[in-house]
């Protein structure tokens, strides 16, 4: 299944990209508090990061790897282990626009129990999570003014 969501951030690409492509920036716009096990910094192609977070009263462990990275354009991370999903690939895309930066999250995912479960349950959870992440991103950059 594919989920995609875009937001316009009132800040230049280099600032938005640097923030999103760092462990500290990730932590600030992730919807739940996280505990880092390994920040994997500096984030670049091949970086591996590990953290845990609480969601639905359960601790979830996540090990991700940045598989593609083009500064100020995009980066892609995948779930290596954890997270409760069978497959998760996340592309972060950054494009200039008149108001600053058009930022797009494109997620390919499956829980592994069929597309109807992905559509009815996982897609809604991902939609909720990424709506909050986008609000957090906009709030962060609005507060810098």
C-alpha positions in Angstrom: 0.0 0.0 0.0 1.2 3.6 -0.6 0.5 6.6 1.5 1.5 10.1 0.5 1.2 13.5 2.2 2.6 16.9 1.4 3.0 20.1 3.4 4.4 23.6 2.6 6.9 24.7 5.1 7.8 28.4 5.3 11.5 27.8 5.4 14.3 27.3 2.8 15.1 23.7 1.6 18.5 23.6 3.2 17.1 24.3 6.6 14.2 21.9 6.3 16.4 19.1 4.8 19.0 19.5 7.6 16.3 19.3 10.2 14.5 16.3 8.8 17.7 14.4 8.0 19.0 14.5 11.5 18.3 12.5 14.7 17.5 15.6 16.7 15.1 17.0 14.0 13.5 13.6 13.7 13.0 13.4 17.5 11.4 16.9 17.5 8.8 16.2 14.9 8.0 12.5 15.7 4.5 12.4 17.2 5.5 10.3 20.3 8.5 10.7 22.7 11.3 8.4 21.7 14.3 6.8 23.4 17.3 6.6 21.2 19.3 3.3 21.2 21.6 4.5 18.4 21.2 7.8 16.5 23.2 6.6 13.6 24.6 10.1 12.9 25.5 11.8 10.8 22.6 10.6 8.7 23.7 9.8 5.2 23.3 6.8 2.8 24.0 3.6 4.8 23.3 5.1 8.2 21.5 2.8 10.6 19.4 4.2 13.5 17.6 2.5 16.4 15.0 3.8 18.8 11.9 2.8 20.8 8.6 4.6 21.4 5.3 4.0 23.1 2.2 3.7 20.9 -1.1 2.1 21.9 0.3 1.3 25.4 3.1 -0.8 23.9 6.8 -0.2 23.4 7.8 -0.5 19.8 11.4 -0.9 18.6 12.5 0.4 15.3 15.7 -0.2 13.4 15.9 1.8 10.2 18.5 2.3 7.4 18.9 5.3 5.1 19.2 3.6 1.7 19.3 6.7 -0.6 20.4 10.2 0.1 20.7 13.3 -2.1 21.3 16.4 0.0 18.5 19.0 -0.2 16.5 16.8 -2.6 15.4 13.5 -0.9 16.3 10.6 1.3 14.8 7.2 1.7 14.8 5.1 4.9 13.5 1.5 5.3 12.5 -0.5 8.3 15.1 -3.2 8.9 13.5 -4.7 12.0 10.8 -3.9 14.5 7.8 -1.6 14.1 5.3 -4.3 13.8 5.3 -4.0 10.0 6.5 -6.5 7.4 7.6 -3.8 5.0 8.1 0.0 5.4 9.9 2.3 3.0 9.7 6.1 3.6 10.8 8.7 1.0 11.2 12.2 2.2 11.1 14.6 -0.8 12.0 18.4 -0.7 11.1 20.8 -3.5 11.4 24.6 -3.7 8.2 26.5 -3.8 7.2 30.2 -3.6 6.4 29.9 0.2 9.6 28.0 1.0 9.7 24.2 0.8 7.2 21.6 -0.4 7.9 18.6 1.7 6.4 15.2 0.8 6.3 11.9 2.7 5.7 8.9 0.5 5.4 5.6 2.4 5.1 2.1 1.0 4.1 -0.4 3.6 2.4 -3.6 4.5 1.5 -5.3 7.8 1.6 -8.6 5.9 -2.0 -9.7 6.5 -3.5 -8.5 3.2 -4.3 -5.2 1.5 -7.7 -4.8 3.2 -6.0 -4.8 6.6 -3.4 -2.3 5.3 -6.2 -0.1 4.0 -8.6 -0.2 6.9 -6.2 -0.1 9.8 -2.6 0.7 9.0 -3.3 3.5 6.4 -5.4 5.3 9.0 -2.7 5.0 11.7 -0.1 6.2 9.3 -2.4 9.1 8.2 -2.8 10.1 11.9 0.9 9.9 12.6 2.0 11.9 9.5 -0.6 14.6 10.0 0.9 15.1 13.5 4.4 15.0 12.1 3.6 17.7 9.5 1.9 19.9 12.2 5.1 19.5 14.3 7.3 20.5 11.4 5.3 23.6 10.6 5.2 24.6 14.3 8.9 24.2 14.6 9.7 26.4 11.7 7.0 28.9 12.5 8.6 29.3 16.0 12.0 30.1 14.5 10.7 33.4 13.1 
